[in-house]
Amino acid sequence: MYSSSDGLEIPAYLFRPLRMNQRPMPAVIYAHGGQHGWFRASLMRRIVPLVQRGYVVLAPDYRSSAGYSQSFYEAADYGGKEIDDMLSARDYLATLPAVDGERIAIAGMSHGGYNALMSLIRAPGKFAAAVDFFGPTDLVWRLTAPPGENPNAEPGDYDKFARMVGATIDAAPERYRARSPRYLADRIRDPLLILHGDEDSVVLLQESQWLATALEAAGNRSFAFHVITGGKHGYPDEAWDRGWRLAFEFLDGIMLADPNAAPEIGDDIN
């Protein structure tokens, strides 16, 4: 457990190599998908290779995760205090003697990818790198798209988000833009890898394309965007095994290299 900004205790899973290095190690925060999801045993398939590569991994069940109290579940705050939970996870990791506080990254799939993006936006310089696996980027579009256009939209979203944001989108559209990475790309300065499947029918590929276009327009040269052929929303494994290999290469190039050397990510946009 660690404390978030408002004192809420956040449960988390901490994984580390059985044989620790004598020097502090790099770390990755893994944010699970689904705002009301939770860290599942099936995710160990992705966590174990990270640990084997020499990373400490912290997987928080951030506020609104299922499996805890009703009040914890109802504390959902899309792009708000749940991002505080991510930043507090980073601060917690930095206190551990085994972790190098200058080499902490954040990664996540779907809503976890969104949380990774918003963490970079909220706290530039806090993270050494981030990996966004098919995270949604435009809350305004989710609330205003014609019926059937956005498969990620759900009945009741209008009222649900009004409770989380503190106003309806009609009354305060600027608040929704402030929780949409697409409109905040100029605040992203840390190395970022975006991965999205070309067959995703939950979070459409265009959401990552919008973000990549906005990052390019902002002059950002510290991100890469790869489209995963045959990739759906986190499956099939063979497609996303390729995506994870790209993620490992990206993280290793930054996190396992000389921490004083500037990362060379290039402008691999495809």
N, C-alpha and C positions, 0 to 999 in steps of 0.2 A: 504494500500500500504506500502511496505517496500523496501529499497534499497538493491540491490545485490552488489557484489564485484566491478563491473565495473560501478556502478551508475544507472543501469537499474532499473526502478521502477517495482516491481512485485506485481500484484494484488493478494489478498488472502482473504479467508473467515475465520473469527475468531469466534469460538463458545465457550461458557463457561456456567457453571451452573447458573441458576437464583439466587440461594442462594450460595454465595461464602463463603468459609471457611475463618476464620480470618488469618490462616497461608497460606503461598504460596502453590499453588497446582501443581501437576504434569501435564505435557503437552505432547501432541502427535502431530507431524507433519504428516499430511496425504497427500501423493503424489499421484495424480490421475494417472490412466493408460493411455497409448497412448501418444506418444511424442507430437502429435498434438491434444490431448484430452483436456478436461476442467473439472472443478468441476461441476458435474451434480446433480440435485435435487434427483435423485435416490440413490445417495450415502449417503443421510441423514439416510437411514436405518441402516448404519453402524456407522455414526457419533453420532447419538442420544444416543445409548447405552454407548459409551465412555464418553459422557458428563454426563450421568446419574450415571456413576460409579465414577465421581469426577475428570475428566480430562478436562483441557482446550485443545481445538483442533484448529490447524491452518492448513488450506487447501490452499496451494498456487497454483495459475495458473501460473506455472513457464514458463520461456521463451519458445516460440514456441507453447504455448497453443492457441487453436482456440478461436475466438470470440473477438479478440482485433484488433490491427492494423496489416497491412501486414508486416511491419518491425519487429514487435514482433513475428509474426508467422515464419518469415524467420530467426529469430535469433537462430534457432535450433542448439544445440551443444551437441550431444549424449555423455554423460559421461564427458562432459567438463564444460562449464559455467553453464549448468543447475544444476550441482551439487553445484556450488557456490550459486545458488539460494536456494538450500536446507540448506546449511550451514548458509547462511544469515538469513533464516527463523528461524533457531535455535537461532542465536544471537539476532534477534528481540524479540523472545519469552522471552529470558533471561532478557530483559530490562523491562518486564511488572511486576509491583509489585505483581500481583496475581499469578505469575508463579514462581515455584522453579527451578532456573536455573540448579540445579544438577539433576533434574528429568525430562529430556526432551527426549522423544523417537521419532522414526521415523518409519512409516509404509507405505506400498503401494502395490497395485496390478499390476501385469504385468510390464509395464515400470516404474510404481511407485515403485514396488519392486526392480527393477534394481537400481533406484535412491537411495533407502534406503541402498542397499548394497554398492554402490559407496560412499555414505556419510560416512559409517563406515570406508571404505578403505582410503578415503582422510583425515579424521579427527579422528583418534583413540582417545577415551576418551571424545569426544564431546557429545556423546549420551549415555543415561543410558541403552538403549535397542533399538532393531530394529526388525520389523516383515516384512519378505519378502514373499509376496503371489505370487507365480509362476512367479518370475522375470527371464528374460533371463540372462545368465551368460557368454556367449562365443561369442563375436563379430567376432572373427576370423572365427569360424565355420559358422556363418551367411553369411559371405562373400565368403567362400571357399567351402561350402558343395555342392555336386552335385545337379543339379536341382531336385526339389521335395523332397529332404531329410529333409530340414528345412522348415516347413510350415510358420514360422515367417518371412522368407525372402521374399522380394518383388522385382519386376522388377525395375531396376534403382538404386538398393541399392549401387552398386559399385561406381557410380558417386556421389550419395547423401552423402555417408559417406566420400568420398574423400574431399568433400567441408567442412564437419563438422570437420574432423580429420586433414585436412591440407595436406593430401597426400593419394595416393591410397594404398591399402593393399599390392600390389606388391612392391611398392617403400619403404614402411615403416611399415612392419608387426608389429614391436615392439610397434608402437603407438596404434595399435588395441588391442594388448595384454594388454596395459596399461589402456584400457577401458573395460576390460573383468574380472569380479570378479573371474571367475574360476582360473585365473592365478595369482591372488593377494590375495588368501585366507590367506596367512601368515600375512597379514596386518590387518586382522579382529580380534579384541581383545575384543570388547564389546559384551554383551549378544545378541544373535541372534536366532530368531525362523524362520525356513523355512517351508512353507506350499505349497504343490503342489498336484493337482488332478491327479489321475491315468488315467483319460480319457481326459486330456487336449490335444487338437489337434491344438493349436496355438503356445504356448511355451511348447515344449515337456518335460515330466517329467525328462528325462535324463539331462536336463540343471541344475536342482536342485541336481540331484544325483551326477553330476560331481563336483558341488561346495561342497557338503557334504563330498565327498571323499577327495577333496583337503584340506578341513578344518581338517579332521581327520589326514591326512598325515602331516599337519603342527602342530599337537599336540594340536589343539584347543579343550578345554573342556567346552566352554561357549556357545555352540549352541545346538539346538534341531531341528530335521527334522521329519516332519510328512507327510505321504502320505494320502490324503483325498480320500477315496473310493467313486467312482462315481462322483468325482469332475471334471468338465470341466473347461473352461477358465472363471472362475468367476460365474458359474452357474452349476447346479440348486441350488436354495436357500437352500433346505434341506441339501445338501451336504456341502455347504459353511457356513451354520449356525453352523455346527460342527467345521469347521475350525476357525470361529470367536470365538467360545467358547474357543478353545485352545489359541487363541491370547489373549483373555481377561485374562485367567488364567495366562498366561506367563507375561503379562504386570503388572497385579495386584501383582503378586508375587515379582516383582522387584520395581515397582513404588509406590505401596501403602504400602510396608513394611517399616521397619526402614531403612532410607536412609544410615545409618552407618553400616548396616549388609551386609555381602557379600551375593549376590544372589546364591542360590543353584539350578542350572538348570539341572545338571546331563548330561548324555550322551544318551538321548533317541533318538536313531537313528533307524528308521524303515521305 
